[in-house]
Amino acid sequence: MCGIVGYVGPRPAVEVVVSGLKRLEYRGYDSAGVAVYQPEPQPHLALLRSVGKLHQLTERLQHATMGGSCGIGHTRWATHGGVTEANAHPHSDQQGRIVLVQNGIVENYLELKERLIEQGHVFRSQTDTEVIAHLVGRAYAECGSLELAVRQTLDLLHGGNAIVAMCVDEPDMLVAARLGNAGGVVIGLGDGETIIASDIPAVLDYTHQVLFLEDRELAVITRAGVRISTLAGERIQRAATRLEWDPVSAARGDYEHYMLKEIFEQPRALMDVLRGRIDVEAGRVTLDGLHLDDTALRQINRVCVVACGTAMHAGLVGKFMIEMLAGVRVDVDYGSEFRYRQPVLDEHTLVLAITQSGETVDTLAALEEARHQGIPSAAIVNVVGSQATRIASGGAIYLHAGPEIGVASTKCFTSMLVACYLFALRLAQAHRRLSADQIRSHLQALVELPSRATQVIEQAQPMCVQLAEQYHHVHSALYLGRQMNYPIALEGALKLKEISYIHAEGYPAGEMKHGPIALIDEHLPVICIAPRDTIYEKMLSNIEQVKARGGQVIAIATEGDELLAQEARHVLSIPETSTLLTPVLTIMPLQLLAYSIALRRGCDVDQPRNLAKSVTVE
């Protein structure tokens, strides 16, 4: 969740850039840096970086001479490489003539880095961002155009990325580009000045006229304005959007509802929960907020997950992850039930609370019970400094998903799933259940997940709109899944209930014959979650049983599944990923389906009746 700001205009660039970074510091505060073009005594790019929060950089800037009216800046939340000054942005190319900042993850950076090293490139950091800078510098040496060099470089990158670059040989110009939906790019159009940022708040002090870059688009930015084109070079004409003063509307951007915005933010949120926690090269997971070392983790032979609502469903998926990867037994309890029985716990049990807000009363009561019994506890939580983080003796794994305004949780749910996966790998690492090579393969699948999420969302949205037109009038729906996709059936049904007020049930597909099959007729939509996994054939058999009773099958299937395409009435596809990560992708079409149906029914999507975002009373 890094913050990016760039400026070209008559003002001192450092002042504008730092002002914008202050507005974006919530996106990252491991380190910060700025780079400014300076014509005197000879043209060069002045660069200053600092570890820690932004105020530490501003203190250093007071003693530095950084004039100039074109510059870029960055606040970092560490992904690749530790929190060091060398890893702070901006990063430069081999010759120091180009600097750039990035928000995103380069999935294939190791492969690209190895090629560059073979060609004689020397790296000064551990980041994937420096790989981009070297690639742009190499291309620039051949073509002599920063715009063209950025185009050529982005064609080599895998994953979602937003970058802003500047070159000493092309002063008073920035080149920005966006690849995928993991990193936003907003461009503010002022009077003789242009500002670029990764989020709206950074530009509002200077202008309310903005442009948004879309996937695979590039912008050349000067004082006079902006020229936008596709990465293929096709010119794009786009009218500016005026942002109103209403901060709520501005925060929602172009989206009709917060829920839709937060669904589309999921690729970015998935990257943010990984930042600073994975080392693909070493095959290691580091969870700094978790105050349990290898010795403490090896003492754990049972995990008791406590949660409510959507977080409970995340815990059910986490059970599969932890048991399969770490070989540690997992029990999952509703917080509201856990607190009123006498749970059998011992010193080898870890109570793991999962909560978006960290203030859910029933979940907090479970943590208090652990503290009363002297049992270690930890939390997976989104809100920094919340009560759950203060009660949990073993610390917290923060989601870093950013504010979630919609009552129906979307991006926090998928972030919880990834956090559970990271915890499972960390536990497996401590128990020596997985080797570094084995962990490396799991981490690579995680690195590739945000781009898979982008693909799912973009493909599913238009089809969900069509399905909503057909099914918005139904009175009930049945969701079926097996193994780790059974909790996704529960979550998909919950989403439909929460915001459209349609009765829905989630069931393990194998239990369908033990009651729910009586509900099936030609009017009932049956949503079947059936990716190609170890129980795929069993799921196909369940689908046949639904069809035999006239049920209308809507299938969530692995891309290219021709067999299921013939069996189901409608198919929403997901790309292949590792089996344990399929729930992260299978839930996304179900979120969009619930949203589209609720919208078609005229429901209040963001604030559904009778619900609150955080349940802080019993």
C-alpha positions as CSV (number, residue, x, y, z in Angstrom):
1,M,0.0,0.0,0.0
2,C,2.8,2.4,-1.0
3,G,2.1,6.1,-1.5
4,I,3.3,7.8,-4.7
5,V,3.4,11.6,-5.5
6,G,4.9,13.4,-8.5
7,Y,4.8,17.0,-9.5
8,V,5.7,19.3,-12.5
9,G,5.0,23.0,-12.3
10,P,6.2,26.4,-11.0
11,R,6.2,25.5,-7.3
12,P,9.2,23.9,-5.4
13,A,8.6,20.2,-6.2
14,V,9.8,19.1,-2.8
15,E,7.1,21.1,-1.0
16,V,4.3,19.7,-3.1
17,V,5.6,16.1,-3.1
18,V,6.0,16.0,0.7
19,S,2.6,17.6,1.2
20,G,1.1,14.9,-0.9
21,L,3.0,12.2,0.9
22,K,1.7,13.4,4.2
23,R,-1.8,12.7,2.9
24,L,-0.7,9.2,1.9
25,E,1.4,8.2,4.8
26,Y,-1.3,5.7,5.9
27,R,-0.3,3.7,2.8
28,G,3.2,3.0,4.1
29,Y,5.5,4.3,6.7
30,D,8.6,2.0,6.7
31,S,10.6,4.6,4.7
32,A,10.3,7.5,2.4
33,G,12.2,9.4,-0.2
34,V,12.2,12.1,-2.9
35,A,14.0,12.8,-6.1
36,V,14.1,16.2,-7.8
37,Y,15.5,17.4,-11.1
38,Q,18.2,20.1,-10.5
39,P,19.7,22.1,-13.4
40,E,22.6,23.6,-11.4
41,P,25.5,23.4,-11.2
42,Q,25.0,20.8,-13.9
43,P,21.8,18.8,-14.6
44,H,21.3,16.0,-12.2
45,L,18.7,14.1,-10.1
46,A,19.0,14.9,-6.4
47,L,17.9,12.0,-4.3
48,L,17.2,11.8,-0.6
49,R,15.8,8.8,1.3
50,S,15.2,7.9,4.9
51,V,14.1,5.0,7.0
52,G,11.1,5.5,9.3
53,K,8.1,7.7,9.1
54,L,7.8,10.7,6.9
55,H,8.8,13.2,9.5
56,Q,12.3,11.7,9.6
57,L,12.7,12.5,5.9
58,T,11.3,16.0,6.3
59,E,13.9,16.7,9.1
60,R,16.7,15.6,6.7
61,L,15.2,17.8,4.0
62,Q,15.6,20.9,6.2
63,H,19.4,20.5,5.9
64,A,19.4,19.6,2.2
65,T,19.5,21.8,-0.9
66,M,16.8,20.3,-3.3
67,G,15.5,23.1,-5.5
68,G,13.7,22.3,-8.7
69,S,10.2,22.2,-10.0
70,C,9.9,18.5,-11.1
71,G,10.1,15.7,-8.7
72,I,8.7,12.4,-7.3
73,G,8.3,10.9,-3.9
74,H,7.3,7.7,-2.2
75,T,6.3,6.3,1.2
76,R,7.0,2.6,1.4
77,W,5.4,-0.4,3.0
78,A,8.1,-3.0,2.5
79,T,7.5,-5.9,0.2
80,H,10.8,-7.2,-1.3
81,G,13.7,-6.5,1.0
82,G,13.9,-5.2,4.5
83,V,13.4,-1.7,5.9
84,T,16.6,-0.1,5.0
85,E,17.6,3.2,3.3
86,A,19.0,1.2,0.4
87,N,15.6,-0.4,-0.2
88,A,13.7,2.9,0.2
89,H,12.3,4.6,-3.0
90,P,13.0,6.2,-5.4
91,H,15.4,3.8,-7.2
92,S,17.8,4.6,-10.0
93,D,19.0,2.8,-13.0
94,Q,22.6,1.6,-13.5
95,Q,23.8,5.0,-14.7
96,G,21.9,7.1,-12.3
97,R,20.1,9.1,-15.1
98,I,16.7,7.7,-14.4
99,V,14.8,7.4,-11.1
100,L,11.4,5.9,-10.5
101,V,8.9,4.9,-7.8
102,Q,6.6,1.9,-7.7
103,N,3.4,0.6,-6.1
104,G,2.9,-3.1,-6.7
105,I,4.8,-6.4,-7.0
106,V,6.8,-7.7,-10.0
107,E,6.0,-11.4,-9.9
108,N,8.9,-12.4,-12.2
109,Y,11.5,-10.0,-10.7
110,L,13.9,-12.8,-9.8
111,E,14.1,-14.0,-13.4
112,L,14.5,-10.5,-14.7
113,K,17.2,-9.7,-12.1
114,E,19.2,-12.7,-13.0
115,R,19.3,-11.8,-16.6
116,L,20.4,-8.2,-15.8
117,I,23.2,-9.5,-13.5
118,E,24.4,-11.7,-16.3
119,Q,24.6,-8.6,-18.5
120,G,26.8,-6.9,-15.8
121,H,24.2,-4.9,-13.9
122,V,25.0,-4.3,-10.2
123,F,22.2,-3.9,-7.7
124,R,22.2,-1.8,-4.6
125,S,19.0,-3.0,-3.1
126,Q,16.9,-6.1,-2.5
127,T,13.8,-4.6,-4.1
128,D,11.9,-5.6,-7.2
129,T,11.6,-1.8,-8.0
130,E,15.2,-1.5,-8.7
131,V,14.8,-4.2,-11.3
132,I,12.3,-2.0,-13.1
133,A,14.6,1.0,-12.9
134,H,17.5,-1.0,-14.5
135,L,15.2,-2.3,-17.2
136,V,14.0,1.2,-18.0
137,G,17.6,2.5,-18.1
138,R,18.7,-0.3,-20.4
139,A,15.8,0.4,-22.8
140,Y,16.5,4.2,-22.6
141,A,20.2,3.6,-23.6
142,E,18.9,2.0,-26.8
143,C,15.9,4.2,-27.7
144,G,16.7,7.6,-26.1
145,S,13.0,8.1,-25.1
146,L,11.8,7.7,-21.5
147,E,8.2,7.2,-22.7
148,L,9.3,4.4,-25.1
149,A,11.6,2.9,-22.5
150,V,8.8,2.6,-20.0
151,R,6.5,1.0,-22.6
152,Q,9.1,-1.6,-23.5
153,T,9.8,-2.4,-19.8
154,L,6.2,-2.9,-18.8
155,D,5.8,-5.5,-21.5
156,L,8.4,-7.6,-19.5
157,L,6.7,-7.3,-16.1
158,H,4.2,-9.8,-14.6
159,G,1.8,-8.6,-11.9
160,G,0.0,-5.4,-11.0
161,N,2.2,-2.3,-10.9
162,A,1.9,1.5,-11.0
163,I,5.1,3.5,-11.6
164,V,6.3,7.1,-12.1
165,A,9.6,7.7,-13.7
166,M,11.8,10.8,-14.5
167,C,15.0,11.2,-16.5
168,V,17.8,13.8,-16.2
169,D,17.9,14.1,-20.0
170,E,14.1,15.0,-20.3
171,P,13.5,17.6,-17.6
172,D,10.1,18.9,-16.5
173,M,8.5,15.7,-17.6
174,L,7.2,12.6,-15.8
175,V,6.1,9.3,-17.2
176,A,3.5,7.3,-15.3
177,A,2.0,3.9,-16.2
178,R,-0.4,1.4,-14.7
179,L,-0.3,-2.4,-15.2
180,G,-3.3,-4.3,-13.7
181,N,-5.6,-3.1,-11.0
182,A,-3.4,-3.4,-8.0
183,G,-2.2,0.2,-7.9
184,G,-4.2,3.3,-8.5
185,V,-3.0,6.4,-10.5
186,V,-4.8,9.7,-10.2
187,I,-3.5,12.8,-12.1
188,G,-4.5,16.3,-10.9
189,L,-4.7,19.0,-13.5
190,G,-3.8,22.5,-12.1
191,D,-3.1,25.9,-13.5
192,G,0.2,25.4,-15.2
193,E,1.0,22.5,-13.0
194,T,0.3,18.8,-12.9
195,I,0.3,16.4,-9.9
196,I,0.2,12.6,-9.9
197,A,-0.5,10.4,-7.0
198,S,-1.6,6.9,-6.0
199,D,-4.7,8.2,-4.2
200,I,-7.0,11.2,-4.4
201,P,-6.2,13.0,-1.1
202,A,-2.7,13.9,-2.3
203,V,-4.0,16.2,-5.1
204,L,-7.0,17.9,-3.4
205,D,-5.0,20.8,-2.0
206,Y,-4.0,21.8,-5.5
207,T,-6.9,20.9,-7.8
208,H,-10.2,19.1,-8.1
209,Q,-9.8,18.3,-11.8
210,V,-8.5,14.8,-12.2
211,L,-7.9,12.0,-14.6
212,F,-7.6,8.3,-13.7
213,L,-5.2,5.9,-15.4
214,E,-6.7,2.5,-16.3
215,D,-5.0,-0.8,-16.7
216,R,-2.2,-0.9,-19.4
217,E,-2.3,2.9,-19.9
218,L,0.7,5.4,-19.9
219,A,0.7,9.1,-19.3
220,V,3.3,11.7,-20.2
221,I,3.0,14.5,-17.7
222,T,4.2,18.1,-18.1
223,R,3.3,21.5,-16.8
224,A,1.0,22.0,-19.8
225,G,-1.0,18.8,-19.0
226,V,-1.2,15.1,-19.8
227,R,-1.0,12.9,-22.8
228,I,-2.5,9.5,-22.3
229,S,-2.1,6.4,-24.5
230,T,-2.3,2.7,-24.2
231,L,0.9,0.7,-23.7
232,A,0.6,-0.2,-27.4
233,G,0.8,3.5,-28.3
234,E,-2.8,4.2,-29.2
235,R,-3.7,7.8,-28.1
236,I,-6.6,8.1,-25.6
237,Q,-8.8,11.2,-25.2
238,R,-10.3,11.4,-21.8
239,A,-12.3,14.1,-20.1
240,A,-11.3,15.2,-16.6
241,T,-13.5,14.4,-13.7
242,R,-14.3,17.1,-11.2
243,L,-14.1,16.0,-7.6
244,E,-16.6,17.6,-5.3
245,W,-15.7,18.9,-1.8
246,D,-17.6,16.1,-0.2
247,P,-14.8,13.9,1.3
248,V,-17.1,10.8,1.3
249,S,-17.8,11.1,-2.5
250,A,-14.1,11.8,-3.2
251,A,-13.0,8.8,-1.2
252,R,-15.5,6.6,-3.2
253,G,-14.1,7.9,-6.4
254,D,-15.9,6.8,-9.6
255,Y,-17.6,3.8,-7.9
256,E,-21.3,3.9,-7.2
257,H,-20.8,2.2,-3.9
258,Y,-18.1,1.6,-1.4
259,M,-18.7,-2.2,-1.6
260,L,-18.0,-2.2,-5.4
261,K,-14.9,0.0,-4.8
262,E,-13.7,-2.5,-2.1
263,I,-14.3,-5.5,-4.3
264,F,-12.1,-3.9,-7.0
265,E,-9.5,-3.0,-4.4
266,Q,-8.9,-6.6,-3.6
267,P,-5.9,-7.2,-5.8
268,R,-4.2,-4.2,-4.1
269,A,-5.3,-5.5,-0.7
270,L,-3.8,-8.9,-1.4
271,M,-0.5,-7.3,-2.2
272,D,-0.6,-5.2,1.0
273,V,-1.1,-8.2,3.3
274,L,2.1,-9.8,1.8
275,R,4.3,-6.7,2.1
276,G,7.4,-7.2,4.1
277,R,6.4,-10.7,5.1
278,I,7.7,-12.9,2.4
279,D,11.1,-13.7,1.1
280,V,10.7,-15.8,-2.0
281,E,14.4,-16.2,-2.6
282,A,15.1,-17.5,0.9
283,G,11.7,-19.4,1.1
284,R,10.8,-17.7,4.4
285,V,7.8,-16.0,6.0
286,T,8.3,-13.2,8.6
287,L,5.4,-11.9,10.7
288,D,6.9,-9.0,12.6
289,G,3.7,-8.2,14.5
290,L,3.5,-11.7,15.8
291,H,5.5,-11.9,19.1
292,L,5.9,-15.7,19.0
293,D,9.3,-17.0,18.0
294,D,10.1,-20.5,16.6
295,T,10.4,-21.9,20.1
296,A,7.0,-20.6,21.2
297,L,5.4,-21.7,17.9
298,R,6.9,-25.2,18.2
299,Q,5.1,-25.6,21.6
300,I,1.7,-25.2,19.9
301,N,-0.1,-28.4,19.0
302,R,-3.6,-26.9,18.7
303,V,-5.0,-23.7,17.4
304,C,-8.4,-22.5,18.5
305,V,-9.8,-20.0,16.0
306,V,-12.5,-17.6,17.3
307,A,-14.4,-15.2,15.1
308,C,-17.8,-14.0,14.1
309,G,-19.7,-13.7,10.7
310,T,-17.4,-13.3,7.7
311,A,-14.3,-13.7,9.9
312,M,-15.6,-17.1,11.0
313,H,-15.8,-18.2,7.4
314,A,-12.2,-17.1,7.0
315,G,-11.3,-19.2,10.0
316,L,-12.9,-22.2,8.6
317,V,-10.7,-21.9,5.4
318,G,-7.7,-21.2,7.7
319,K,-8.4,-24.6,9.4
320,F,-7.6,-26.4,6.1
321,M,-4.6,-24.3,5.5
322,I,-3.0,-24.7,9.0
323,E,-3.8,-28.5,9.2
324,M,-2.6,-29.3,5.7
325,L,0.6,-27.1,5.8
326,A,1.6,-27.2,9.5
327,G,0.0,-30.4,10.6
328,V,-1.4,-28.7,13.7
329,R,-4.9,-29.4,14.8
330,V,-7.4,-26.5,14.5
331,D,-10.8,-26.0,16.1
332,V,-13.0,-23.1,14.9
333,D,-15.6,-21.5,17.2
334,Y,-18.1,-18.7,17.0
335,G,-16.9,-16.1,19.5
336,S,-20.5,-15.8,20.8
337,E,-20.5,-19.5,21.6
338,F,-17.0,-19.8,22.8
339,R,-17.5,-17.3,25.6
340,Y,-20.4,-19.1,27.2
341,R,-19.0,-22.6,27.5
342,Q,-16.0,-23.8,29.4
343,P,-13.4,-24.3,26.6
344,V,-10.7,-26.9,27.3
345,L,-7.5,-25.1,26.7
346,D,-3.9,-25.8,27.8
347,E,-0.5,-24.2,27.4
348,H,0.0,-25.8,24.0
349,T,-3.1,-24.2,22.6
350,L,-3.0,-20.9,20.7
351,V,-6.3,-18.9,20.7
352,L,-6.3,-17.1,17.3
353,A,-8.9,-14.3,17.0
354,I,-9.9,-13.1,13.5
355,T,-11.6,-9.7,13.4
356,Q,-11.7,-6.9,10.9
357,S,-12.3,-4.1,13.5
358,G,-10.6,-5.7,16.5
359,E,-13.5,-4.4,18.5
360,T,-16.1,-7.2,18.1
361,V,-17.3,-7.9,21.6
362,D,-17.7,-11.7,21.4
363,T,-14.3,-12.1,19.9
364,L,-12.8,-9.9,22.5
365,A,-14.4,-12.0,25.2
366,A,-12.7,-15.1,23.7
367,L,-9.3,-13.3,24.0
368,E,-10.1,-12.4,27.6
369,E,-10.9,-16.0,28.4
370,A,-7.5,-17.0,27.0
371,R,-5.8,-14.3,29.1
372,H,-7.8,-15.5,32.2
373,Q,-6.5,-19.0,31.6
374,G,-3.0,-17.9,30.9
375,I,-3.2,-19.3,27.3
376,P,-1.2,-17.7,24.5
377,S,-3.3,-15.7,22.0
378,A,-2.9,-13.8,18.8
379,A,-5.1,-11.8,16.4
380,I,-5.6,-11.4,12.7
381,V,-7.0,-7.8,12.5
382,N,-7.3,-4.9,10.1
383,V,-7.5,-1.9,12.5
384,V,-4.1,-0.9,14.0
385,G,-4.2,-0.3,17.7
386,S,-7.6,-1.9,18.2
387,Q,-8.6,-3.6,21.4
388,A,-7.9,-7.1,20.1
389,T,-4.3,-6.1,19.5
390,R,-3.9,-4.9,23.0
391,I,-5.4,-8.1,24.6
392,A,-3.7,-10.7,22.4
393,S,-0.6,-11.8,24.3
394,G,1.2,-13.0,21.2
395,G,0.7,-10.0,19.0
396,A,-1.2,-9.5,15.8
397,I,-1.0,-10.1,12.1
398,Y,-2.3,-6.8,10.5
399,L,-4.2,-7.0,7.2
400,H,-3.3,-3.5,6.0
401,A,-6.3,-3.6,3.8
402,G,-7.1,0.0,4.4
403,P,-10.5,1.4,5.6
404,E,-13.5,-0.9,4.7
405,I,-16.6,1.3,4.6
406,G,-19.1,-1.1,3.2
407,V,-20.9,-3.1,5.9
408,A,-20.6,-6.3,3.9
409,S,-16.9,-7.3,4.1
410,T,-15.1,-8.1,0.9
411,K,-11.5,-7.0,0.7
412,C,-10.9,-7.8,4.4
413,F,-12.3,-11.3,4.0
414,T,-9.8,-12.2,1.2
415,S,-7.0,-10.5,3.1
416,M,-7.9,-12.7,6.1
417,L,-7.6,-15.8,3.9
418,V,-4.1,-14.7,2.9
419,A,-3.1,-13.8,6.4
420,C,-4.3,-17.3,7.5
421,Y,-2.1,-18.8,4.7
422,L,0.9,-16.8,5.9
423,F,0.3,-17.9,9.5
424,A,0.1,-21.5,8.3
425,L,3.4,-21.2,6.5
426,R,5.0,-19.5,9.5
427,L,3.8,-22.3,11.7
428,A,5.0,-25.0,9.2
429,Q,8.3,-23.2,9.1
430,A,8.7,-23.3,12.9
431,H,7.6,-26.9,13.1
432,R,10.0,-27.8,10.3
433,R,7.2,-29.4,8.3
434,L,8.1,-27.6,5.1
435,S,11.5,-27.0,3.6
436,A,12.6,-23.6,2.2
437,D,12.1,-25.0,-1.3
438,Q,8.6,-26.1,-0.5
439,I,7.8,-22.7,1.1
440,R,9.2,-20.9,-1.9
441,S,6.7,-22.6,-4.2
442,H,3.8,-21.5,-1.9
443,L,5.2,-17.9,-1.8
444,Q,5.4,-17.8,-5.6
445,A,1.7,-18.7,-5.8
446,L,0.9,-15.9,-3.3
447,V,2.9,-13.4,-5.3
448,E,0.9,-14.4,-8.4
449,L,-2.4,-14.2,-6.6
450,P,-3.2,-10.4,-7.1
451,S,-3.0,-10.6,-10.9
452,R,-5.3,-13.7,-10.8
453,A,-7.7,-11.7,-8.6
454,T,-7.7,-8.8,-11.2
455,Q,-8.6,-11.3,-13.9
456,V,-11.5,-12.8,-11.9
457,I,-13.0,-9.5,-11.1
458,E,-12.8,-8.0,-14.6
459,Q,-14.3,-11.2,-16.2
460,A,-17.0,-11.7,-13.6
461,Q,-18.5,-8.3,-13.3
462,P,-20.4,-8.0,-16.6
463,M,-21.7,-11.6,-16.3
464,C,-22.9,-10.9,-12.8
465,V,-24.9,-8.0,-14.0
466,Q,-26.6,-10.3,-16.5
467,L,-27.3,-12.9,-13.9
468,A,-28.8,-10.3,-11.6
469,E,-31.3,-9.4,-14.3
470,Q,-32.3,-13.0,-14.4
471,Y,-32.3,-13.9,-10.7
472,H,-33.1,-10.7,-8.7
473,H,-36.7,-11.8,-8.2
474,V,-35.9,-15.2,-6.5
475,H,-36.9,-15.8,-2.9
476,S,-34.1,-18.2,-2.0
477,A,-30.8,-19.6,-3.2
478,L,-28.6,-22.6,-2.3
479,Y,-24.8,-22.4,-2.2
480,L,-22.8,-25.7,-2.4
481,G,-19.1,-26.3,-1.9
482,R,-16.7,-29.0,-0.6
483,Q,-13.6,-29.0,1.6
484,M,-12.1,-25.4,1.8
485,N,-14.7,-24.1,-0.6
486,Y,-17.6,-25.1,1.7
487,P,-16.8,-22.0,3.9
488,I,-17.0,-20.0,0.6
489,A,-20.5,-21.4,0.1
490,L,-21.3,-20.1,3.6
491,E,-19.7,-16.7,2.8
492,G,-21.4,-16.4,-0.6
493,A,-24.8,-17.1,0.9
494,L,-24.1,-14.6,3.7
495,K,-23.3,-11.9,1.2
496,L,-26.6,-12.4,-0.7
497,K,-28.5,-12.3,2.6
498,E,-26.8,-9.3,3.9
499,I,-27.3,-6.9,1.1
500,S,-30.2,-8.2,-1.1
501,Y,-32.4,-9.7,1.7
502,I,-32.8,-12.9,-0.2
503,H,-32.8,-16.0,1.9
504,A,-29.8,-18.1,1.1
505,E,-28.2,-21.2,2.6
506,G,-24.6,-22.4,2.3
507,Y,-24.0,-26.2,2.6
508,P,-21.3,-28.8,2.1
509,A,-22.3,-30.4,-1.2
510,G,-22.0,-33.9,0.2
511,E,-24.7,-33.0,2.8
512,M,-27.2,-31.9,0.2
513,K,-28.9,-35.3,0.2
514,H,-29.5,-35.0,4.0
515,G,-32.1,-32.3,3.7
516,P,-31.5,-29.3,1.4
517,I,-32.2,-31.4,-1.7
518,A,-35.9,-31.1,-0.8
519,L,-35.7,-27.4,-1.6
520,I,-34.6,-27.8,-5.2
521,D,-37.0,-27.2,-8.0
522,E,-36.9,-25.3,-11.3
523,H,-37.1,-21.9,-9.6
524,L,-34.1,-22.4,-7.2
525,P,-30.7,-21.1,-8.3
526,V,-28.0,-23.4,-6.9
527,I,-24.5,-21.9,-6.9
528,C,-22.0,-24.7,-7.1
529,I,-18.3,-23.9,-6.3
530,A,-16.5,-26.5,-8.4
531,P,-12.8,-25.7,-9.2
532,R,-10.6,-28.5,-10.5
533,D,-9.3,-29.9,-7.3
534,T,-9.0,-33.3,-5.5
535,I,-12.8,-33.7,-5.1
536,Y,-13.8,-32.2,-8.4
537,E,-15.5,-35.5,-9.6
538,K,-17.5,-35.6,-6.3
539,M,-18.7,-32.1,-7.0
540,L,-19.7,-33.0,-10.5
541,S,-21.9,-35.8,-9.1
542,N,-23.6,-33.3,-6.8
543,I,-24.3,-31.0,-9.7
544,E,-25.9,-33.9,-11.6
545,Q,-28.2,-34.5,-8.6
546,V,-29.2,-30.8,-8.7
547,K,-29.9,-30.9,-12.4
548,A,-32.0,-34.0,-12.0
549,R,-34.3,-32.1,-9.7
550,G,-34.6,-29.1,-12.1
551,G,-32.3,-26.8,-10.2
552,Q,-30.6,-23.9,-12.1
553,V,-26.9,-24.4,-11.7
554,I,-24.6,-21.4,-11.6
555,A,-21.0,-22.8,-11.4
556,I,-17.8,-21.3,-10.2
557,A,-15.3,-23.3,-12.4
558,T,-11.6,-23.4,-13.3
559,E,-10.9,-21.5,-16.6
560,G,-11.2,-23.8,-19.6
561,D,-13.4,-26.4,-17.9
562,E,-15.4,-27.5,-20.9
563,L,-17.2,-30.3,-19.1
564,L,-18.7,-28.0,-16.4
565,A,-19.6,-25.5,-19.2
566,Q,-21.9,-28.2,-20.6
567,E,-23.3,-29.3,-17.2
568,A,-24.1,-25.8,-15.7
569,R,-26.6,-23.3,-17.0
570,H,-24.1,-20.4,-16.2
571,V,-20.4,-20.5,-15.5
572,L,-18.2,-17.9,-13.8
573,S,-14.5,-18.8,-14.3
574,I,-11.4,-18.4,-12.2
575,P,-7.8,-19.0,-13.3
576,E,-5.8,-21.9,-11.9
577,T,-3.9,-21.4,-8.7
578,S,-2.8,-23.7,-5.9
579,T,-5.6,-25.6,-4.3
580,L,-5.4,-23.9,-0.9
581,L,-5.7,-20.5,-2.5
582,T,-8.8,-21.2,-4.7
583,P,-11.1,-19.8,-2.0
584,V,-9.5,-16.4,-2.4
585,L,-10.6,-16.4,-6.0
586,T,-13.9,-18.4,-5.8
587,I,-15.5,-15.8,-3.4
588,M,-14.9,-12.8,-5.7
589,P,-17.6,-13.7,-8.3
590,L,-20.0,-14.4,-5.4
591,Q,-19.3,-11.0,-4.0
592,L,-20.1,-9.4,-7.4
593,L,-23.2,-11.5,-7.8
594,A,-24.6,-10.5,-4.4
595,Y,-23.7,-6.8,-5.2
596,S,-25.4,-6.9,-8.6
597,I,-28.6,-8.6,-7.4
598,A,-28.9,-6.2,-4.5
599,L,-28.3,-3.2,-6.8
600,R,-31.0,-4.6,-9.2
601,R,-33.4,-4.9,-6.3
602,G,-32.8,-1.3,-5.2
603,C,-31.3,-2.2,-1.8
604,D,-29.0,0.0,0.2
605,V,-25.8,-1.8,-0.7
606,D,-23.3,-0.1,1.6
607,Q,-25.7,0.2,4.6
608,P,-28.0,-2.7,4.6
609,R,-30.9,-2.7,7.1
610,N,-30.3,-3.9,10.7
611,L,-26.5,-4.3,10.3
612,A,-23.5,-2.5,11.6
613,K,-19.9,-2.6,10.5
614,S,-18.5,-3.5,13.9
615,V,-20.6,-5.4,16.5
616,T,-19.4,-3.8,19.8
617,V,-22.4,-4.8,21.9
618,E,-23.7,-8.3,22.7
